[in-house]
């Protein structure tokens, strides 16, 4: 029986892809990362920059991104207490991925909607 080499290579590729997608998957994670990356650091600013996101979903997604060390939540004392969200340096590693996905999306949209 011949040994299938492709199976091992496929698994070696798919596992890390699955790990990456588990972190950034979903409708809201990348828009939140982008919003914080462009300077929106308060909950309301992030919420207002992403049409359609609810406060409950935003709070959950922020917590997930914090657990994955992509954003940092800082509580600033005083009255009233302020909570600020900033990108961790680790999140910068997603920048080329975001731009690559954007470029692919633009090309795909063009391909699908162009009259051929």
TIVEX-333841 format. One record per residue (C-alpha): y, x negated, z negated. Coordinates in pm, 1 decimal. Example, Ala and Ser with C-alpha at 12.3 -4.5 7.8 and 13.67 -1.06 7.14 Angstrom:
2
<rec Y="-450.0" X="-1230.0" Z="-780.0"/>
<rec Y="-106.0" X="-1367.0" Z="-714.0"/>
END
This chain:
116
<rec Y="0.0" X="0.0" Z="0.0"/>
<rec Y="342.7" X="-137.5" Z="94.3"/>
<rec Y="600.1" X="-188.1" Z="-180.6"/>
<rec Y="918.4" X="8.9" Z="-128.4"/>
<rec Y="1211.7" X="-222.6" Z="-185.5"/>
<rec Y="1476.5" X="39.0" Z="-120.6"/>
<rec Y="1389.3" X="244.7" Z="-428.5"/>
<rec Y="1482.3" X="-29.8" Z="-672.5"/>
<rec Y="1805.0" X="-106.9" Z="-484.9"/>
<rec Y="1893.2" X="261.6" Z="-477.8"/>
<rec Y="1845.4" X="297.4" Z="-854.5"/>
<rec Y="2048.7" X="-19.5" Z="-914.5"/>
<rec Y="2334.9" X="135.7" Z="-720.3"/>
<rec Y="2306.4" X="494.9" Z="-836.2"/>
<rec Y="2291.2" X="428.5" Z="-1212.8"/>
<rec Y="2632.4" X="257.5" Z="-1237.3"/>
<rec Y="2780.9" X="513.6" Z="-995.8"/>
<rec Y="2651.6" X="792.0" Z="-1217.8"/>
<rec Y="2801.5" X="620.2" Z="-1524.1"/>
<rec Y="3139.7" X="594.4" Z="-1350.5"/>
<rec Y="3131.9" X="954.3" Z="-1233.1"/>
<rec Y="3035.2" X="1073.6" Z="-1581.1"/>
<rec Y="3364.2" X="928.2" Z="-1708.5"/>
<rec Y="3603.2" X="1042.8" Z="-1433.0"/>
<rec Y="3416.2" X="1350.4" Z="-1311.0"/>
<rec Y="3574.7" X="1690.9" Z="-1316.3"/>
<rec Y="3885.4" X="1863.3" Z="-1200.8"/>
<rec Y="4126.1" X="1719.8" Z="-1456.8"/>
<rec Y="4040.1" X="1362.5" Z="-1560.1"/>
<rec Y="4194.5" X="1175.5" Z="-1266.2"/>
<rec Y="4511.0" X="1388.8" Z="-1261.9"/>
<rec Y="4553.7" X="1318.8" Z="-1635.4"/>
<rec Y="4500.2" X="945.4" Z="-1586.9"/>
<rec Y="4751.3" X="942.8" Z="-1300.5"/>
<rec Y="5003.7" X="1149.5" Z="-1499.4"/>
<rec Y="4990.7" X="914.8" Z="-1797.2"/>
<rec Y="4995.2" X="616.0" Z="-1563.7"/>
<rec Y="5326.1" X="725.2" Z="-1410.2"/>
<rec Y="5487.8" X="758.5" Z="-1751.5"/>
<rec Y="5417.8" X="1104.0" Z="-1887.8"/>
<rec Y="5338.9" X="1021.5" Z="-2249.3"/>
<rec Y="5383.8" X="1350.7" Z="-2433.5"/>
<rec Y="5130.6" X="1633.5" Z="-2429.9"/>
<rec Y="5381.5" X="1881.3" Z="-2283.9"/>
<rec Y="5491.6" X="1636.0" Z="-2012.5"/>
<rec Y="5130.9" X="1574.5" Z="-1911.1"/>
<rec Y="5056.7" X="1948.2" Z="-1912.5"/>
<rec Y="5367.3" X="2027.3" Z="-1706.7"/>
<rec Y="5280.3" X="1762.0" Z="-1447.5"/>
<rec Y="4936.5" X="1911.8" Z="-1378.1"/>
<rec Y="4954.8" X="2268.4" Z="-1242.7"/>
<rec Y="4687.0" X="2500.9" Z="-1373.5"/>
<rec Y="4560.6" X="2298.3" Z="-1669.9"/>
<rec Y="4543.4" X="2483.6" Z="-1998.7"/>
<rec Y="4641.0" X="2325.6" Z="-2331.7"/>
<rec Y="4284.3" X="2363.2" Z="-2459.7"/>
<rec Y="4133.9" X="2185.3" Z="-2159.0"/>
<rec Y="4402.4" X="1914.9" Z="-2167.5"/>
<rec Y="4332.8" X="1845.7" Z="-2536.3"/>
<rec Y="3958.2" X="1816.0" Z="-2468.6"/>
<rec Y="4003.2" X="1589.6" Z="-2167.9"/>
<rec Y="4251.2" X="1365.9" Z="-2353.2"/>
<rec Y="3997.0" X="1326.3" Z="-2633.5"/>
<rec Y="3725.0" X="1233.7" Z="-2380.6"/>
<rec Y="3948.9" X="978.3" Z="-2210.0"/>
<rec Y="4040.1" X="830.7" Z="-2547.3"/>
<rec Y="3671.0" X="798.9" Z="-2639.1"/>
<rec Y="3613.4" X="609.7" Z="-2313.3"/>
<rec Y="3904.7" X="376.9" Z="-2400.7"/>
<rec Y="4110.4" X="471.5" Z="-2095.4"/>
<rec Y="4403.9" X="611.8" Z="-2291.9"/>
<rec Y="4549.1" X="554.8" Z="-2634.6"/>
<rec Y="4677.0" X="825.4" Z="-2867.5"/>
<rec Y="4957.2" X="715.1" Z="-3098.3"/>
<rec Y="5100.5" X="925.1" Z="-3380.4"/>
<rec Y="5466.5" X="847.7" Z="-3443.5"/>
<rec Y="5577.8" X="942.7" Z="-3793.3"/>
<rec Y="5893.5" X="1125.5" Z="-3872.5"/>
<rec Y="5992.9" X="1484.1" Z="-3843.4"/>
<rec Y="5859.2" X="1630.8" Z="-3633.4"/>
<rec Y="5555.5" X="1410.7" Z="-3584.8"/>
<rec Y="5523.2" X="1292.8" Z="-3226.3"/>
<rec Y="5198.1" X="1219.6" Z="-3047.5"/>
<rec Y="5219.7" X="985.4" Z="-2748.8"/>
<rec Y="4955.7" X="901.9" Z="-2490.7"/>
<rec Y="4954.2" X="573.6" Z="-2301.6"/>
<rec Y="4716.9" X="405.9" Z="-2060.2"/>
<rec Y="4498.8" X="132.4" Z="-2198.9"/>
<rec Y="4485.0" X="-190.2" Z="-1997.4"/>
<rec Y="4125.0" X="-97.0" Z="-1916.9"/>
<rec Y="4252.7" X="208.8" Z="-1724.1"/>
<rec Y="4423.2" X="-27.5" Z="-1478.9"/>
<rec Y="4077.8" X="-111.1" Z="-1346.2"/>
<rec Y="4070.3" X="244.0" Z="-1204.9"/>
<rec Y="4384.1" X="191.7" Z="-993.4"/>
<rec Y="4201.6" X="57.2" Z="-686.0"/>
<rec Y="3942.1" X="333.2" Z="-723.6"/>
<rec Y="4212.1" X="601.4" Z="-735.8"/>
<rec Y="4386.9" X="460.8" Z="-428.3"/>
<rec Y="4056.4" X="426.0" Z="-241.7"/>
<rec Y="3965.6" X="787.3" Z="-323.0"/>
<rec Y="4314.5" X="900.8" Z="-217.8"/>
<rec Y="4283.5" X="717.9" Z="114.3"/>
<rec Y="3934.3" X="853.5" Z="172.5"/>
<rec Y="4054.1" X="1205.1" Z="88.2"/>
<rec Y="4344.6" X="1182.8" Z="332.1"/>
<rec Y="4115.0" X="1054.5" Z="607.1"/>
<rec Y="3854.3" X="1318.7" Z="531.2"/>
<rec Y="4111.4" X="1597.9" Z="531.7"/>
<rec Y="4240.9" X="1472.1" Z="865.7"/>
<rec Y="3889.9" X="1454.6" Z="1009.5"/>
<rec Y="3791.9" X="1802.6" Z="890.0"/>
<rec Y="4114.3" X="1979.5" Z="986.1"/>
<rec Y="4194.3" X="1795.5" Z="1308.1"/>
<rec Y="4125.5" X="1971.1" Z="1633.4"/>
<rec Y="3841.3" X="1778.7" Z="1795.3"/>
END
